[in-house]
């Protein structure tokens, strides 16, 4: 209730600043972004090259997420800085969900890796911009192995006894209840999951590189795309590329 109240209050402030008498969907959607990620930081100085990196990075997330069957639909892509993020891609599930399957988690990992892979194949190197993505990837992959029994070679059991802060709902420590040999197998399984998802993201972006470039160039010019404009961008034919193909093609 408090979160919804905060959301509507932010939307009311935005509507007042825009001299509107009612709160519209535009204000509510902007309010969601402000509450979850912080206000836009348009005053943040960024070079044209860095903006291009962000455009390809976010385009990589969005395109991989759009083309994977089990990923949540992409709702918005932006290269406008919010909080600590230089840009962001927002995807939302089509329905409330309590459980996740292995294919759904694999597609989430591949989508998270899409930004880093897009940088790699476009510029031949990667930046520090994918640090949060890599944290998310590692957490999901490790949970698949140690908590969800989604390993291909280990027995379907949990590994490690977690001690949680009951009132805060946060994990503070883990007591190992497995051997060094099993620990190595866990690391190998986590690595296999990440590598598989990485290759999935790379295959998609290499095959659809003209579309990735089209999305990145659109973001360079318009900064944000969502709704029907985003759907039209995904469904339009990408113009042929001029010049060299991406690294690794």
N, C-alpha and C positions, 0 to 999 in steps of 0.2 A: 504493500500500500504506500509506504513512504517513497519507494523508488518511482512509482507511478506519479505520485504527487510532485516529486522533483522534476520528472519528465515534463509534465504539463506546465509547471511553473516556468521552466526554461522555454517551452514553446510559446507561452504567453508573453514573455519578455521579448522574444524574437518577433512576434506579431506586432507588439507595440512599437518596436524600433522600425518596423517596416510600415508603420502607420496603417495597420489593418485593424478592423473592429472584431474580427473573428480569427480563431486559430485554425489554420488549414493543414492539410497533409504535409505540405512543404516544411512548415514550422515543426511539426511533430517528428518528421524524419531527420531534420537538422538537429533537433533536440536529442534524439537517440544518439547521434554521433557525438554531440557535445558531452553528454552524460557518460558515455562508455569510453571515449577516447580523448576528451578534452576539446577546447575551442580551436578553431582554425588558427594557424600561426602564419598568416600571409606575410608578416614582416620578417620572417626568417630568411636570411640571405642564402641563396643556393645558386651555384653556377649552372650554366646551360648544360654542361656535360653531366653534372650530378643529376639534374632534372631528367636527362635522357636515361641515365642508369635507373632512376626510380620508375620511370615510365615502362621500361622493359621489365623491371623486377615485378611490378604490380601486374603488368600484362601477362607475365608468366604464370603468376598465381591464378589469375582470372581464366586464362585460356585452358590451363590444365584442369581446373575445377569445372569449367563449362563442359569439357569433352569427356570427363570421367563419369561413368554411369552412376556410381554410388556416392558422388560428392554432392554437397548441398548446393542448390542453385545460387549463382553469383548475382547479387543485387546491385552492387555499386563498386566502381573503381575510381580512385582519386590519387593525384600526385600532390595534393595540398597537405602540408604538414599539420598534424594534430598531436598534441602532447609530445612524446619522444619519437613518434613515428614520422618518417619522411613522407610516407604515403600509405595507403591501405586499400585492401580489397575486402568487401563485406559480402558474406554469403550466409543465407538463412535457410534452415530446414523447412520443407513444405508442410510438416506437421510436427506436433510435439513428440519427442522420442525419449524413451527410458533406456533402451538397449541398443547396442551397436554390434554389427557383425564384423567379421574379419575384413571382407571386401570394403566395407564402409570406412574402417580405420585405415586400411591401406591407401584408399583414395584420399583421405585427409592428409596422410603423410606425403603422398605424391604432390598434392596441391601446395602444401607448405614448402616443399622443395622446389616448386616451380619458379619462384622468384630467383633463387640462387642459380638454378640451371639456366634461366634466361640470361642472366648476367654472364655466365661462363661461356655460352655458345655465341653471344653477341659481341662481347668485348675481350674474350680470351682470358679473363681473370674474374675473380669474385671480390666483393667488398665486405665490409663489416655489417652491412645492412641486413644480412640474413641471420644475425645472431639469435634474435628471438624466435625465428622460424626453426632454427636448429635445436633450440631448447625444447620447443613444442614437439618436434619430430622425435627427439630422444625420449621424452617422457611418454609419448604414446607407444612407441616401439617397445620400451622396457616394460610398460604396463601390460602390453599384449603377451609378453613372455612370462612375467613374474606374477601377474595377478589374474589374467583372463584365460590362461591355459591355451593360448593360440599359437603355440610353438609347433613346428613341424617335427622336431626330434625329441623334445623333452616330454616327460609325462604330464598329463593335464592336472596340474596341482599348482598351488601357490608357492612362491619362494620368498622367504623373509617374513618375519613377524613385525608388523608396523606398530609403532606407538604413536597415538594421535593426541593432540590437545583437544579434549572433548568439547570444551565450550567454544573454541575458535574454529574447530573443524579442520585443523591443519596437521599434517604429518610432521613430527619433530625428529624421529629417529627410526632406524630399521635394525632389527636384530637378525643377523644371518643365521639361518638354520640349514645351510647346505655347505657342501665341501668346496674346496678350491677348484676341483675338477668341474663341478657343476657350475661354479661361478664363471669359469672360462666358457662353458657351453652356452650359458646365458648371454654372455657378451657376443659370442659368435652368432647366436640366433637374432639378437638385436641388430647386429651388423647386417645379417642377411636380409632382414625386413627393410632396413633403410636402403640398402643397395638395390633391392628389387623395386622399391618405390622411386628411387632416383632414376633408374633406367626407364621406368614407365614415363616419368615426367620428361626426360630427355628425348625419348622416342616421339612423344606427342609434339614437343616444341620444334624438333627438327623437321618432322613431317609437315607441321603447320606454321613454319617460320614466316611465310608471307603474311599470314593472319596475325601473328605476334607483332610483326613490324607495323601492320596497319593499326592495331590497337595502341601500340606505343606512340605512334605519330599522332593519333587522335588525342591521346592524353597530353602530349606535348603542346598541342594547340588549344585544347578545351579544358584541361586540368581535371575535370570530373565528368563521368558518364554513368547514368543509371536509368532504370525504368525502361520505357519503350525505346529510348535512344540506344541503350546498351544492347537490348534484344536485336535491334536493327543492325548494330555494329557486328554482333556475333553472326548474324545470318547473311550479311552481305558478302559478295565475292571480293577477296583480297586482290588488290592490283599486283601484277607481276613485279618481282624485285629486279632492280637494276644493280649490277655489280656482283661482288663475290657473295657466295653462300656463307652461312655462319660457320664458326669454328666447330670442327667435329662432324660436319655434314659429309 
